[in-house]
Amino acid sequence: EIFREEYEKHLQITKYFGSYKISIHSGSDKFKVYAEIGKFHDAFTHVKTAGTSYLEALRVIANAEPTLFREILDYSRSLYDEEKRTYHVSANANKTKPAKEYSDAELPALLNDDNARQILHVAYGRILTDKNESGDYLFKDILFECLAENEELYYKYLKRHFIKHLSPFEKNNVRQGNINEE
């Protein structure tokens, strides 16, 4: 109820300015509010999914390159206490194990675990930008190479991900573009 009341205030701002977009960060509680947002038909809504799309990329890595995924997981775990300062997260790093303690088959399921997802999520900027002493990216190039080699799998995961994010809007007759399940 409080969210709906606050959202209605933002809708008034959109009406005043005309093209104002309400930006919804796709945090872990998003699906609780998406259905409410979808009930309103008179606003532009921007659903931010960059971080969670990154997690879908990691789902590809977990399936296709488990060794790389383990390196990213351990690096992310090492960064968590520092990186969580800029996010509102509740992960407990002690509820994840060092990557070597997971079998290859267990790795993809970590992307469904709130603790592991949050730990991986908050480190994504560092995973894509950190470099070694020689100036080479630690993970970025090999991560993108793996995604290119597994492009169709990545598209499959992204499509499922976007449908999940946008379906609350579709169910309430809000136009969402041409995203449909095949």
C-alpha positions as CSV (number, residue, x, y, z in Angstrom):
1,E,0.0,0.0,0.0
2,I,2.8,2.4,0.9
3,F,4.6,1.6,-2.3
4,R,1.4,2.2,-4.4
5,E,0.9,5.6,-2.7
6,E,4.5,6.6,-3.4
7,Y,4.4,5.3,-6.9
8,E,1.2,7.4,-7.6
9,K,3.2,10.5,-6.5
10,H,5.8,9.6,-9.1
11,L,3.1,9.2,-11.7
12,Q,2.0,12.8,-11.0
13,I,5.6,13.9,-11.7
14,T,5.6,12.0,-15.0
15,K,2.3,13.7,-16.0
16,Y,3.8,17.1,-15.1
17,F,7.0,16.7,-17.1
18,G,5.6,14.6,-19.9
19,S,8.4,12.2,-20.7
20,Y,9.8,11.4,-17.3
21,K,10.6,7.7,-16.8
22,I,10.3,5.9,-13.6
23,S,13.3,3.7,-13.2
24,I,13.0,0.5,-11.4
25,H,16.1,-1.2,-10.2
26,S,15.7,-4.9,-10.5
27,G,16.7,-5.8,-7.0
28,S,15.7,-8.9,-5.2
29,D,12.3,-7.7,-4.1
30,K,11.3,-6.4,-7.5
31,F,8.6,-8.9,-8.3
32,K,6.6,-7.8,-5.2
33,V,6.2,-4.4,-6.8
34,Y,6.2,-5.2,-10.6
35,A,2.6,-6.4,-10.5
36,E,1.5,-3.1,-8.8
37,I,3.4,-1.1,-11.3
38,G,1.8,-3.0,-14.1
39,K,-1.6,-2.0,-13.0
40,F,-0.9,1.6,-14.0
41,H,-1.3,2.3,-17.7
42,D,-0.2,6.0,-17.9
43,A,3.6,6.0,-17.2
44,F,6.8,5.2,-18.9
45,T,8.7,2.7,-16.8
46,H,12.4,1.8,-17.2
47,V,13.3,-1.6,-15.7
48,K,17.0,-1.7,-15.0
49,T,18.4,-5.2,-15.5
50,A,22.2,-4.7,-16.2
51,G,23.4,-6.4,-13.0
52,T,20.9,-9.3,-13.2
53,S,21.7,-9.7,-16.9
54,Y,25.4,-10.0,-15.8
55,L,24.3,-12.8,-13.5
56,E,22.7,-14.6,-16.5
57,A,26.1,-14.3,-18.3
58,L,27.6,-16.0,-15.3
59,R,25.0,-18.7,-15.6
60,V,26.5,-19.4,-19.1
61,I,30.1,-19.3,-17.6
62,A,29.0,-21.7,-14.8
63,N,27.8,-24.2,-17.4
64,A,30.4,-23.7,-20.1
65,E,33.6,-22.8,-18.2
66,P,33.3,-24.0,-14.6
67,T,36.9,-23.2,-13.8
68,L,36.5,-19.6,-14.8
69,F,33.2,-19.4,-12.8
70,R,35.1,-20.7,-9.8
71,E,37.7,-18.0,-10.2
72,I,35.0,-15.3,-10.5
73,L,33.2,-16.7,-7.5
74,D,36.2,-16.7,-5.2
75,Y,37.3,-13.2,-6.4
76,S,33.8,-11.9,-5.8
77,R,33.8,-13.5,-2.3
78,S,37.1,-11.7,-1.6
79,L,35.6,-8.4,-2.6
80,Y,32.2,-8.7,-1.0
81,D,32.8,-6.8,2.3
82,E,34.2,-3.9,0.3
83,E,31.7,-3.9,-2.6
84,K,28.6,-4.3,-0.6
85,R,29.0,-0.8,0.8
86,T,27.4,0.6,-2.3
87,Y,24.5,-1.7,-2.4
88,H,21.5,-2.6,-0.2
89,V,22.2,-6.3,0.2
90,S,21.8,-8.9,2.8
91,A,24.0,-11.8,1.7
92,N,26.0,-13.7,4.2
93,A,29.3,-14.7,2.7
94,N,29.6,-17.5,5.3
95,K,26.7,-19.2,3.6
96,T,28.7,-19.7,0.5
97,K,31.7,-22.0,0.3
98,P,35.0,-21.6,-1.5
99,A,34.5,-22.4,-5.1
100,K,36.6,-25.6,-5.1
101,E,34.1,-27.1,-2.7
102,Y,31.3,-27.1,-5.3
103,S,31.1,-29.7,-8.0
104,D,30.7,-28.6,-11.6
105,A,27.0,-29.7,-11.4
106,E,26.4,-27.5,-8.4
107,L,27.8,-24.3,-9.9
108,P,24.8,-23.2,-12.1
109,A,22.4,-23.5,-9.1
110,L,24.4,-20.9,-7.2
111,L,22.8,-18.3,-9.6
112,N,19.5,-19.2,-7.8
113,D,20.9,-18.8,-4.3
114,D,20.3,-15.3,-2.8
115,N,23.6,-15.3,-1.0
116,A,25.7,-16.3,-4.0
117,R,23.8,-14.0,-6.4
118,Q,24.3,-11.0,-4.2
119,I,28.0,-11.7,-3.7
120,L,28.5,-12.2,-7.5
121,H,26.3,-9.2,-8.3
122,V,28.0,-6.5,-6.2
123,A,31.4,-7.5,-7.6
124,Y,30.4,-7.3,-11.3
125,G,32.0,-3.9,-11.9
126,R,35.3,-5.1,-10.6
127,I,35.0,-8.4,-12.5
128,L,34.8,-6.4,-15.7
129,T,37.4,-3.8,-14.9
130,D,40.1,-5.2,-12.6
131,K,43.5,-5.8,-14.2
132,N,46.6,-7.6,-13.3
133,E,50.1,-6.1,-12.9
134,S,50.7,-6.3,-16.7
135,G,47.5,-4.2,-17.4
136,D,45.5,-7.2,-18.7
137,Y,41.9,-7.7,-17.6
138,L,41.6,-10.4,-15.0
139,F,38.3,-11.7,-16.3
140,K,36.7,-9.4,-18.9
141,D,38.3,-10.7,-22.0
142,I,37.9,-14.4,-21.2
143,L,34.3,-13.8,-20.0
144,F,33.3,-12.1,-23.2
145,E,35.1,-14.8,-25.2
146,C,33.1,-17.5,-23.4
147,L,29.9,-15.6,-24.1
148,A,30.7,-15.3,-27.8
149,E,31.4,-19.0,-28.0
150,N,28.1,-19.8,-26.2
151,E,26.0,-17.0,-27.8
152,E,22.9,-19.0,-28.3
153,L,22.9,-20.3,-24.7
154,Y,23.4,-16.7,-23.5
155,Y,20.4,-15.5,-25.6
156,K,18.3,-18.3,-24.2
157,Y,19.1,-17.3,-20.6
158,L,18.6,-13.6,-21.4
159,K,15.3,-14.2,-23.1
160,R,14.0,-16.2,-20.1
161,H,15.3,-13.5,-17.8
162,F,13.6,-10.6,-19.7
163,I,10.3,-12.5,-20.0
164,K,10.3,-13.0,-16.2
165,H,11.0,-9.4,-15.6
166,L,8.5,-8.0,-18.1
167,S,5.6,-10.5,-17.7
168,P,4.1,-8.7,-14.7
169,F,3.6,-5.7,-17.0
170,E,2.2,-7.8,-19.9
171,K,-0.3,-9.5,-17.6
172,N,-1.8,-6.1,-16.8
173,N,-2.0,-5.0,-20.5
174,V,1.0,-2.7,-20.4
175,R,2.9,-2.7,-23.7
176,Q,6.3,-4.2,-23.4
177,G,7.5,-4.4,-26.9
178,N,7.9,-7.6,-28.9
179,I,9.2,-10.0,-26.2
180,N,7.2,-13.2,-26.5
181,E,8.0,-16.8,-25.4
182,E,8.6,-19.0,-28.5
